[in-house]
Amino acid sequence: MKGITGNAALIATTDEETGSATSKEFIKEISAKAKAVLVLEATLNGKVKTGRKGTAMYQVKIHGKASHAGLEPEKGINATTEIAHAVLAIAAMENPAHGTTVVPTTLRAGNTTNTVPDLAVLDIDIRSYSMADLQRVDAAIKALKPVNAGTRYEVTGGFNRPPLETSSTMALYERAEKVAQSLGMPPLGHASVGGASDGNFAAATGAQVLDGLGAVGDGAHAAHEWVDISTLEDRSKLLHALIKDLLNE
């Protein structure tokens, strides 16, 4: 890039889908010093992403007491029955008005078909555009009370990513639109989405962020997931021109 000054860092991580446990602090360290953070997550039908939900992940373990399901079930404390109450209580914590989803996901309980289960384990995925609502759900999950007083709840987990808010993205989005126009490209458009990315961490440091600058396609995480390879050249040109524009500032 002749005549251009400044530095660009490329960070490629392998643990984003599981919460970026090993890369989060490094991403935040680099982002805090950056003029701009460009995230090469996939587009939304060609649109860049200017908002993302924050995420939290929890696991609820319910401890009961095992006994023979045929001979003396009354001597046991059924963790499966108790987890059923917990699932309904947790699902009711959602708040559609704030885009807050509270989804019980994987569930494991019991050991054998003829034993009253002494342990049940539930995983929960929570997402919201509102940090206040994530805090509300956090408090509610940690305050869960047993229906059967003989059971014991063990709650682990917590916040993973804060929301990516438009206050951190719109300035770069408007700049990207001008760059796209200079290249003769149609308007990019932008959207807020439910999935989170490492851009959430970058924005939390105070960095300006623009997400969804990657491939055009559909079917994220599905068996039919695909990328339109005919768009890759234009997306690469856009990224190149945007980086040059930022470095020339």
Residue pairs with C-beta under 8 A, 6 or more apart in sequence:
1 244
1 247
4 244
4 247
4 248
5 247
6 35
6 246
6 247
8 243
8 247
9 30
9 34
11 23
11 26
11 27
11 30
11 198
13 20
13 23
13 27
13 198
14 23
15 21
15 22
15 23
16 23
16 197
16 198
19 57
19 160
19 161
20 27
20 198
20 201
23 198
24 198
24 201
27 198
27 201
27 202
28 201
28 202
28 204
28 205
31 37
31 201
31 202
31 205
31 207
31 209
32 205
32 206
32 207
34 202
34 207
35 208
35 246
35 249
36 172
36 207
36 208
36 209
36 210
36 246
37 199
37 202
37 203
37 207
37 208
37 209
37 210
38 172
38 209
38 210
38 213
38 239
38 242
38 243
39 49
39 197
39 198
39 199
39 202
39 209
39 210
39 211
39 212
39 213
39 214
40 213
40 214
40 239
41 49
41 197
41 199
41 211
41 212
41 213
41 214
42 212
42 214
42 215
42 216
42 217
42 220
42 227
43 49
43 212
43 213
43 214
43 215
43 216
43 217
43 235
44 191
44 193
44 212
45 216
45 218
46 188
46 189
46 216
46 231
47 188
47 189
47 190
47 191
47 212
48 173
48 176
48 188
48 189
48 190
48 191
48 210
48 211
48 212
48 213
49 164
49 169
49 190
49 191
49 192
49 193
49 197
49 199
49 210
49 211
49 212
50 166
50 169
50 170
50 173
50 190
50 191
50 192
50 210
50 211
51 129
51 163
51 164
51 165
51 166
51 169
51 191
51 192
51 193
52 161
52 163
52 164
52 192
52 193
52 194
52 195
52 196
52 197
52 199
52 200
52 211
53 99
53 101
53 127
53 128
53 129
53 163
53 193
53 194
53 195
53 196
54 127
54 128
54 129
54 131
54 134
54 159
54 160
54 161
54 162
54 163
54 164
54 196
54 200
55 125
55 126
55 127
55 159
55 160
55 161
55 196
55 200
56 126
56 127
56 134
56 137
56 138
56 157
56 158
56 159
56 160
57 123
57 124
57 125
57 126
57 157
57 158
57 160
58 123
58 124
58 126
58 141
58 155
58 156
58 157
58 158
59 121
59 122
59 123
59 124
59 155
59 156
59 157
60 83
60 86
60 90
60 121
60 122
60 124
60 141
60 144
60 153
60 154
60 155
61 119
61 120
61 121
61 122
61 153
61 154
61 155
61 156
62 79
62 82
62 83
62 86
62 119
62 120
62 121
62 122
62 146
62 151
62 152
62 153
62 154
63 79
63 118
63 119
63 151
63 152
63 153
63 154
64 76
64 77
64 78
64 79
64 82
64 116
64 117
64 118
64 119
64 120
64 148
64 150
64 151
65 75
65 76
65 77
65 116
65 118
65 150
66 76
66 111
66 115
66 116
66 117
66 118
67 73
67 74
67 75
67 76
67 115
67 116
68 76
68 114
68 115
68 116
69 76
69 113
69 114
69 115
69 116
70 114
73 116
76 115
76 116
76 118
77 116
77 118
77 148
77 150
77 151
78 116
78 117
78 148
79 109
79 110
79 117
79 118
79 119
79 120
79 151
80 109
80 110
80 117
80 120
81 148
82 120
82 146
82 147
82 148
82 151
83 107
83 109
83 120
83 122
85 147
86 122
86 144
86 153
87 104
87 107
87 122
89 144
90 102
90 104
90 122
90 124
90 141
90 144
91 102
91 103
91 104
93 100
93 102
93 136
93 137
93 140
93 141
94 100
94 101
94 102
95 128
95 133
95 136
98 128
98 129
98 130
98 133
99 127
99 128
99 129
99 130
99 194
100 126
100 127
100 128
100 129
100 130
100 133
100 134
100 137
101 125
101 126
101 127
101 128
101 194
102 124
102 126
102 137
103 124
103 125
103 126
104 122
104 123
104 124
105 123
105 124
105 125
106 122
106 123
107 120
107 121
107 122
107 123
108 120
108 121
109 117
109 119
109 120
109 121
110 117
110 119
110 120
111 117
111 118
124 141
124 157
126 134
126 137
127 194
127 196
128 134
128 137
128 163
129 163
129 165
129 192
130 163
131 162
131 163
134 159
134 163
138 158
138 159
141 155
142 155
144 153
144 155
145 153
146 152
146 153
160 196
161 196
161 197
161 200
161 201
162 200
162 201
162 203
162 204
163 200
164 196
164 197
164 199
164 200
164 203
164 209
164 211
165 203
166 192
168 203
168 207
168 208
168 209
169 190
169 203
169 208
169 209
169 210
169 211
171 208
172 208
172 209
172 210
173 188
173 190
173 210
175 242
175 245
175 246
176 188
176 210
176 213
176 238
176 242
177 187
177 188
179 238
179 241
179 242
179 245
180 186
180 187
180 188
180 238
181 187
182 241
183 234
183 237
183 238
183 241
185 234
185 238
188 238
190 212
191 212
193 212
195 220
197 211
199 209
199 211
202 209
203 209
213 235
213 238
213 239
213 242
214 235
215 227
215 228
215 231
215 232
215 235
216 227
216 228
216 231
216 235
217 225
217 226
217 227
217 228
218 225
218 226
219 225
219 226
